[in-house]
Amino acid sequence: MAAELAAETLFRLGPLNVTNSLLHTFLLDGLIIGLLVALNKQIKLIPGALQNTLEIAVGSLYDLTESISPKHAKMIFPWFCSLFLFLLLANWTSLLPGFGTIFVKTPQGQVPLLRGAAADLNLTLGLAILVTVVTQIMAIRTIGIKHHLLRYFSWNPIFMFVGILEIISIFTNVISLSFRLFGNIFAGEVVLSTISKIFAFILPLPFYGLEMIVGLVQALVFAILTMTFMAILTTPHNEGGEH
């Protein structure tokens, strides 16, 4: 489990530092791609139990997206579902044996081979910046650059002040999204690491169960907040009236 605040470097690929959290990210990407390819080959006209379960889960996520943004659900849903799936698997797989317990020798000393992807601020901050940029692009493509800029700039003093708050909220959203996810997952890994060192059997099990719930909740919170931001920004700011 994570003990250091920063992810440890395993080796370098040219200018790229491959850290133990980045290795987990690569493995996770391979796992997701492999699962999607395998599931795609198993799709049948008459679904079995697994396909039925997956269709119900995906359908529920889509219904949730449609309830928040009926007009743009098809555009927002792929981002919402992808983020939720990636973060859920990232959080749950980081609880598997081997994370923080298998060490390798590096020039910096002995470091864990694997570290939870979301326990690295680089990943959570990168995701937060990505969804913020995508949301801005999505808003411009949906309502037009003029209406989008009216959200932030106006000659009306009141709307000008609101616009300043909107600009500030862009940066605060990035900070809140990234640090909320990172803080909860990192703190959980530290707790599990400490408990596992003190009590090897039985007692850590409830904490693992708790971390599975935390991992689910944090993945859902990140994805839902992203979906909400996208729904808000793809709605014209002056839909209820002109500036």
C-alpha positions in Angstrom: 0.0 0.0 0.0 1.0 3.6 -0.5 3.3 5.0 2.2 5.0 7.9 0.4 2.9 10.8 -0.8 4.5 10.7 -4.3 4.6 7.6 -6.5 8.0 5.9 -6.6 9.9 5.7 -9.9 10.6 2.1 -11.1 12.5 2.9 -14.3 12.8 5.5 -17.1 11.7 5.3 -20.7 13.6 8.2 -22.2 12.2 11.3 -20.6 9.3 9.4 -19.0 9.5 8.3 -15.4 7.5 5.0 -15.1 6.2 5.0 -11.6 4.5 2.1 -9.7 1.1 4.0 -10.0 1.7 4.5 -13.8 2.4 0.7 -14.1 -0.9 0.0 -12.5 -2.6 2.4 -14.9 -1.0 0.6 -17.9 -2.1 -2.8 -16.5 -5.6 -1.4 -15.9 -5.9 -0.1 -19.4 -4.9 -3.5 -20.8 -7.4 -5.2 -18.5 -10.3 -2.9 -19.6 -9.5 -3.3 -23.3 -9.2 -7.0 -22.9 -12.5 -7.2 -21.0 -14.3 -5.1 -23.6 -13.0 -7.2 -26.5 -13.9 -10.4 -24.8 -17.4 -9.1 -23.9 -18.0 -7.9 -27.4 -17.4 -11.4 -28.7 -19.9 -12.8 -26.2 -22.8 -10.5 -27.2 -25.8 -12.6 -28.3 -29.2 -11.8 -29.5 -30.6 -13.8 -26.6 -28.5 -12.6 -23.7 -27.3 -14.8 -20.9 -27.1 -13.9 -17.2 -23.8 -12.0 -17.5 -25.0 -10.0 -20.6 -28.3 -9.3 -18.9 -26.5 -8.0 -15.8 -24.2 -5.8 -17.8 -27.1 -4.4 -19.9 -29.0 -3.6 -16.8 -26.0 -1.8 -15.2 -25.2 0.2 -18.4 -28.9 1.0 -18.9 -29.2 2.3 -15.3 -26.1 4.5 -15.8 -27.6 5.8 -19.1 -31.0 6.5 -17.4 -29.1 8.5 -14.7 -27.3 10.5 -17.4 -30.6 11.1 -19.2 -32.3 12.3 -16.1 -29.6 14.9 -15.6 -29.2 16.0 -19.3 -32.0 14.7 -21.5 -30.9 16.6 -24.6 -27.2 15.6 -24.5 -27.2 12.2 -22.8 -25.7 10.5 -25.8 -22.8 12.9 -25.8 -22.2 12.9 -22.0 -22.8 9.2 -21.3 -19.6 7.8 -22.8 -17.5 10.1 -20.6 -19.5 9.4 -17.5 -19.5 5.6 -18.0 -15.8 5.5 -19.0 -14.7 7.5 -16.0 -16.8 5.4 -13.6 -15.6 2.1 -15.0 -11.9 3.1 -15.0 -11.9 4.6 -11.5 -14.0 1.7 -10.0 -11.6 -0.9 -11.4 -8.6 1.3 -10.4 -9.8 1.5 -6.8 -10.9 -2.1 -6.5 -7.8 -3.7 -8.1 -5.5 -1.7 -5.9 -6.9 -3.8 -3.0 -5.6 -7.0 -4.4 -2.6 -8.8 -2.8 0.7 -7.6 -4.2 0.0 -3.9 -4.0 2.5 -2.4 -1.5 3.8 -5.9 -0.6 6.0 -6.8 -3.6 9.2 -4.7 -3.6 11.7 -4.2 -6.4 15.2 -2.7 -6.2 15.8 0.7 -7.9 18.5 3.3 -7.8 16.4 5.0 -5.1 16.2 1.8 -3.0 13.5 -0.8 -2.4 10.1 0.5 -3.6 6.7 -1.2 -4.1 6.2 -2.6 -7.5 2.5 -1.6 -7.6 0.7 1.4 -6.2 -3.0 2.3 -6.7 -3.4 4.6 -9.7 -5.8 6.9 -7.9 -3.5 7.1 -4.9 -1.2 9.3 -7.2 -2.2 12.9 -7.5 -0.8 13.0 -11.0 -3.6 10.7 -12.2 -6.5 12.4 -10.4 -5.2 15.9 -11.3 -4.7 14.8 -14.9 -8.3 13.4 -15.1 -9.7 16.6 -13.6 -7.9 18.8 -16.1 -9.0 16.5 -18.9 -12.7 16.5 -18.1 -12.5 20.3 -17.6 -11.1 20.9 -21.0 -13.4 18.4 -22.6 -16.4 20.1 -20.9 -15.4 23.5 -22.2 -15.0 22.1 -25.8 -18.3 20.3 -25.4 -20.1 23.5 -24.3 -18.7 25.5 -27.3 -19.7 22.8 -29.8 -23.2 22.5 -28.2 -24.3 26.1 -27.5 -21.8 28.0 -29.6 -18.8 30.1 -28.6 -20.9 33.3 -28.2 -23.3 31.9 -25.7 -20.5 30.1 -23.9 -18.5 33.3 -23.5 -21.6 35.1 -22.2 -21.4 32.8 -19.2 -18.1 34.4 -18.2 -18.2 37.9 -19.7 -20.9 40.6 -19.7 -21.1 44.4 -19.6 -23.8 44.0 -16.9 -22.0 44.5 -13.6 -24.0 41.8 -11.8 -23.4 39.3 -14.6 -19.8 40.3 -14.8 -19.4 39.4 -11.1 -21.2 36.1 -11.7 -18.9 35.5 -14.7 -15.8 36.0 -12.4 -17.2 33.5 -10.0 -17.8 31.1 -12.9 -14.1 31.4 -14.0 -13.0 30.8 -10.4 -15.2 27.8 -10.2 -13.4 26.2 -13.2 -10.2 26.1 -11.1 -11.9 25.1 -7.9 -13.7 22.2 -9.7 -10.3 20.9 -10.9 -8.9 21.1 -7.3 -11.9 19.6 -5.7 -12.3 16.7 -8.2 -8.6 15.8 -8.0 -7.9 16.2 -4.3 -11.2 14.5 -3.2 -10.5 11.3 -5.1 -6.7 11.3 -4.3 -7.2 12.1 -0.6 -9.8 9.4 0.0 -8.0 6.6 -1.9 -4.5 7.5 -0.5 -5.8 7.7 3.1 -7.5 4.4 2.7 -4.3 2.7 1.4 -2.3 4.2 4.3 -4.9 2.8 6.8 -4.9 -0.6 5.2 -1.1 -0.7 5.2 -0.9 0.3 8.9 -3.6 -2.2 9.9 -2.1 -5.0 7.9 1.3 -4.5 9.5 -0.2 -4.8 13.0 -2.7 -7.5 12.4 -1.9 -10.0 9.6 -5.3 -11.9 9.6 -9.0 -11.4 10.2 -9.0 -7.8 11.6 -8.0 -6.1 8.3 -10.9 -7.8 6.4 -13.6 -5.3 7.5 -11.3 -2.4 6.5 -11.0 -4.0 3.0 -14.7 -4.2 2.8 -15.0 -0.5 3.8 -12.4 0.4 1.2 -14.4 -1.4 -1.5 -17.4 0.8 -0.6 -15.2 3.9 -0.5 -13.7 3.0 -3.9 -17.2 2.6 -5.4 -18.5 5.8 -3.9 -15.5 7.9 -5.0 -15.6 6.6 -8.5 -19.3 7.4 -8.7 -18.9 10.9 -7.2 -16.1 11.8 -9.6 -18.1 10.5 -12.6 -21.4 12.1 -11.5 -19.8 15.5 -10.8 -18.2 15.4 -14.2 -21.6 14.5 -15.8 -23.2 17.4 -13.9 -20.6 19.9 -15.0 -21.1 18.8 -18.6 -24.9 19.1 -18.3 -24.7 22.6 -16.8 -22.2 23.9 -19.4 -24.1 22.5 -22.4 -27.2 24.4 -21.3 -27.2 28.1 -22.6 -26.5 30.5 -19.7 -29.3 32.8 -20.8 -31.9 30.1 -21.4 -34.2 31.7 -19.0 -33.6 35.2 -20.3 -31.0 37.5 -22.0 -28.0 39.0 -20.2 
